[in-house]
Amino acid sequence: MVDKIAFVLGSNGYVGKSLVKELISQNFFVIGIGRSPRINFWEGQILKNENFYYVSIQDGYINKLYEISKNFNIHILNTSIFFNLAWSGGLSLTGGGLEKQFENIILSCDSIKLAKRLGCKRYINLGSVQESYLDNYIKEKWKSTNKKFPSLEDYSLAKATCRDYNKLICYYEKIDYIHCNFSVFINQELNGKGYIHESLKAISKGESYKKPNSSQYYDLTLINEGCKAISLIATQGINNQDYYIGASMPYKLDEIFSIFENYKNNIEENIISNPPQDIINFFKNDLLYEKTKYKPQLNFNQFSKLFFKQ
């Protein structure tokens, strides 16, 4: 009998694919859930893995999974874990306006109720640092220091609302809720979407890229290390807790790109970031390490050095 079962909503996404592979390596039977057809996304070796099954919900109606689950050749245990990595904003993750962003809250609510019906004991939601940024402003920790709130207000508000609503629904449904958040996950292929990934890929090829105009700090972390942390939090984390996942080495965008360019061009210049203490505290992974005895090993400087040694 399979004794560890994981449902992964958003398994077709950039983080979702990596998490599925990590969970399989940890001997989970993984049921991936996504809007895309099965044949379009998954590599053959994963589709053929006896510990993986993919369910397409192209119509967006997630509750049909409960009926489909009756046909699984496994017994779904009350120790199962549900992961929600799904988020959509139309043309981009952060786009679509407030109305489009808030559609994700409905999907999240439905998935919690589904997790309960499936007999899952825990619901793990992957958020972002944007909701934490919003928290700091609401509590006026940063408002008094005249820090500018990052753009993506609709995205930040929707993510924070989703997190808080999830807590309430999980309380009503009597299912453990754990929230995870991160800054940016990268991999050796640099095939993620968005400005940072595209700029790093351009630098690696010696191509031009749009220079940054933001002073916001980012903590770039290897995606496989991030997904290992998520899997550990799922089994060892505390109910109703929020865990930051990252290397805890924040840089501004111009520093990130300069570091990468220096390694690309074999320039020996040590760029040291000097963030204020509140930023250092913001990106601390102490709670993650305290509970799991694990934290990501490579910061972005180390990643860059290894990347150009390939």
Solvent accessible surface area in square Angstrom, and as a share of the most:
residue,aa,sasa,rsa
1,M,186,0.83
2,V,43,0.25
3,D,98,0.51
4,K,70,0.29
5,I,2,0.01
6,A,0,0.00
7,F,0,0.00
8,V,0,0.00
9,L,4,0.02
10,G,15,0.14
11,S,0,0.00
12,N,17,0.09
13,G,34,0.33
14,Y,64,0.24
15,V,18,0.10
16,G,1,0.01
17,K,54,0.23
18,S,26,0.17
19,L,0,0.00
20,V,0,0.00
21,K,83,0.35
22,E,28,0.13
23,L,0,0.00
24,I,23,0.12
25,S,75,0.48
26,Q,66,0.29
27,N,111,0.57
28,F,7,0.03
29,F,22,0.09
30,V,0,0.00
31,I,0,0.00
32,G,0,0.00
33,I,0,0.00
34,G,5,0.05
35,R,111,0.40
36,S,25,0.16
37,P,46,0.29
38,R,94,0.34
39,I,148,0.75
40,N,98,0.51
41,F,77,0.32
42,W,14,0.05
43,E,65,0.29
44,G,37,0.35
45,Q,120,0.53
46,I,15,0.08
47,L,37,0.19
48,K,174,0.74
49,N,48,0.24
50,E,154,0.69
51,N,43,0.22
52,F,11,0.05
53,Y,86,0.33
54,Y,9,0.03
55,V,7,0.04
56,S,30,0.20
57,I,2,0.01
58,Q,117,0.52
59,D,102,0.53
60,G,32,0.30
61,Y,129,0.49
62,I,3,0.01
63,N,41,0.21
64,K,62,0.26
65,L,0,0.00
66,Y,54,0.21
67,E,98,0.44
68,I,46,0.24
69,S,11,0.07
70,K,133,0.56
71,N,119,0.61
72,F,24,0.10
73,N,156,0.80
74,I,36,0.18
75,H,119,0.53
76,I,35,0.18
77,L,32,0.16
78,N,116,0.60
79,T,66,0.38
80,S,0,0.00
81,I,5,0.02
82,F,0,0.00
83,F,0,0.00
84,N,7,0.03
85,L,26,0.13
86,A,15,0.12
87,W,37,0.13
88,S,36,0.23
89,G,1,0.01
90,G,50,0.48
91,L,195,0.97
92,S,59,0.38
93,L,97,0.48
94,T,45,0.26
95,G,22,0.21
96,G,54,0.52
97,G,34,0.33
98,L,76,0.38
99,E,147,0.66
100,K,70,0.30
101,Q,0,0.00
102,F,66,0.27
103,E,84,0.38
104,N,8,0.04
105,I,13,0.07
106,I,116,0.59
107,L,19,0.09
108,S,1,0.00
109,C,13,0.08
110,D,44,0.23
111,S,0,0.00
112,I,0,0.00
113,K,90,0.38
114,L,0,0.00
115,A,0,0.00
116,K,82,0.35
117,R,129,0.47
118,L,11,0.06
119,G,27,0.26
120,C,7,0.04
121,K,89,0.38
122,R,22,0.08
123,Y,0,0.00
124,I,2,0.01
125,N,10,0.05
126,L,20,0.10
127,G,4,0.03
128,S,12,0.08
129,V,9,0.05
130,Q,14,0.06
131,E,0,0.00
132,S,23,0.15
133,Y,7,0.03
134,L,28,0.14
135,D,33,0.17
136,N,22,0.11
137,Y,33,0.12
138,I,122,0.62
139,K,133,0.56
140,E,102,0.46
141,K,122,0.52
142,W,8,0.03
143,K,125,0.53
144,S,91,0.59
145,T,72,0.42
146,N,135,0.69
147,K,62,0.26
148,K,191,0.81
149,F,55,0.23
150,P,20,0.13
151,S,77,0.50
152,L,72,0.36
153,E,103,0.46
154,D,57,0.30
155,Y,14,0.05
156,S,1,0.00
157,L,79,0.39
158,A,0,0.00
159,K,16,0.07
160,A,8,0.06
161,T,47,0.27
162,C,3,0.01
163,R,19,0.07
164,D,72,0.37
165,Y,88,0.34
166,N,1,0.00
167,K,66,0.28
168,L,80,0.40
169,I,16,0.08
170,C,2,0.01
171,Y,162,0.62
172,Y,141,0.54
173,E,46,0.21
174,K,170,0.72
175,I,11,0.06
176,D,44,0.23
177,Y,4,0.02
178,I,0,0.00
179,H,1,0.00
180,C,0,0.00
181,N,7,0.04
182,F,30,0.13
183,S,18,0.12
184,V,17,0.10
185,F,3,0.01
186,I,1,0.01
187,N,23,0.12
188,Q,64,0.28
189,E,105,0.47
190,L,4,0.02
191,N,87,0.45
192,G,9,0.08
193,K,184,0.78
194,G,35,0.34
195,Y,80,0.30
196,I,15,0.08
197,H,16,0.07
198,E,111,0.50
199,S,4,0.02
200,L,0,0.00
201,K,75,0.32
202,A,13,0.10
203,I,6,0.03
204,S,25,0.16
205,K,124,0.53
206,G,60,0.57
207,E,101,0.45
208,S,107,0.69
209,Y,36,0.14
210,K,152,0.65
211,K,131,0.56
212,P,33,0.21
213,N,145,0.74
214,S,46,0.30
215,S,80,0.52
216,Q,29,0.13
217,Y,22,0.09
218,Y,41,0.16
219,D,1,0.00
220,L,4,0.02
221,T,2,0.01
222,L,16,0.08
223,I,8,0.04
224,N,94,0.48
225,E,18,0.08
226,G,0,0.00
227,C,1,0.00
228,K,69,0.29
229,A,0,0.00
230,I,2,0.01
231,S,5,0.03
232,L,36,0.18
233,I,0,0.00
234,A,0,0.00
235,T,67,0.39
236,Q,75,0.33
237,G,5,0.05
238,I,84,0.43
239,N,74,0.38
240,N,93,0.48
241,Q,57,0.25
242,D,45,0.23
243,Y,0,0.00
244,Y,19,0.07
245,I,1,0.00
246,G,0,0.00
247,A,17,0.13
248,S,38,0.24
249,M,80,0.36
250,P,7,0.04
251,Y,9,0.03
252,K,62,0.26
253,L,6,0.03
254,D,77,0.40
255,E,35,0.15
256,I,0,0.00
257,F,2,0.01
258,S,40,0.26
259,I,5,0.02
260,F,0,0.00
261,E,50,0.22
262,N,16,0.08
263,Y,69,0.26
264,K,71,0.30
265,N,87,0.45
266,N,137,0.70
267,I,89,0.45
268,E,176,0.79
269,E,107,0.48
270,N,115,0.59
271,I,32,0.16
272,I,134,0.68
273,S,18,0.12
274,N,133,0.68
275,P,18,0.11
276,P,61,0.38
277,Q,109,0.49
278,D,44,0.23
279,I,7,0.03
280,I,67,0.34
281,N,75,0.38
282,F,29,0.12
283,F,1,0.00
284,K,91,0.38
285,N,11,0.06
286,D,87,0.45
287,L,59,0.29
288,L,0,0.00
289,Y,97,0.37
290,E,118,0.53
291,K,82,0.35
292,T,12,0.07
293,K,140,0.59
294,Y,31,0.12
295,K,87,0.37
296,P,10,0.06
297,Q,120,0.53
298,L,39,0.19
299,N,25,0.13
300,F,2,0.01
301,N,29,0.15
302,Q,80,0.36
303,F,3,0.01
304,S,0,0.00
305,K,97,0.41
306,L,85,0.42
307,F,28,0.11
308,F,59,0.24
309,K,141,0.60
310,Q,147,0.66
